[in-house]
Amino acid sequence: MCLRSCLGRYRPKHDLTHAYAYFEIVELLAEAERFADALAWAERGLAVFPDGTDSRLVDVAARELIRADRDGEAMSILWRRLEESPTESSYELLKLHASSSGCWGEWRDRALGHLRVVERAARERRQSAGARLSTPRFAPRFLDPRPESSEIVSILLGEDDADGAWEQAQLGGCSPTLWMQLAGIREAEHPEDAVPIYEREAERSIETKNSRGYEEGVELMAKLRDLLVRTSGGEALSSYADEVRRRHKPKRNLMKLLDQKGW
């Protein structure tokens, strides 16, 4: 298929004022096996949109550079993407193409190191500014709900490094969703780690002060029942139940639900 035909298939309502337009052209040319032209258009797109460009354009540009045996240039644009956007998606994009080039081993530590530098800088900025974000009352301090480490924690979990993810979460905090994922992993062999996470999330759900939140909170309390007995015995379970009832006594619908569930 000729270049004119490829570009003829490009929808005219889309102009070249968006990086995504170049991505579409590159894909059409690659589909037609016009790889040299695909690379030329990818490079043209990156030249027009050098900063914060569409990740899909970066993706196909790296692919075409590697196809042309220009692996070093591919890694350079992928690394720049990670520096501009230090996220899990940028890390995965680098991993994808570095793996296809057989050089992921030498890039992984560098990429994680960069993300940790970014995380540490964000944490230090927060501390120097004296920021104090609210934390649910019934929550140990180490369960930091702030998201500075979320990207790294998610990456490490995706790579089955649960211990590394746990250490990073304790160091820099992560999102509630990731804390819950970590709790599910650790409850079998480290129930004492899961207990405060479930306690905090139960409290957070109850504090929504609606029926759904109450139901979610009591479901989490059910997870705690066995864990508290395993880690601290029946007295700890009774103490926890009494504390929840004491703090939330005015919430009549919650009290009814607790009665129904045997709390």
Secondary structure, 3 states (H helix, E strand, C coil): CCHHHHHHCCCCCCCCCCHHHHHHHHHHHHHCCCHHHHHHHHHHHHHHCCCCCCHHHHHHHHHHHHHCCCHHHHHHHHHHHHHHCCCHHHHHHHHHHHHHCCCHHHHHHHHHHHHHHHHHHHHHHHHHCCCCCCCCCCCCCCCCCCCCCHHHHHHHHHCCCHHHHHHHHHHHCCCHHHHHHHHHHHCCCCHHHHHHHHHHHHHHHHCCCCHHHHHHHHHHHHHHHHHHHHHHCHHHHHHHHHHHHHHCCCCHHHHHHHHHCCC
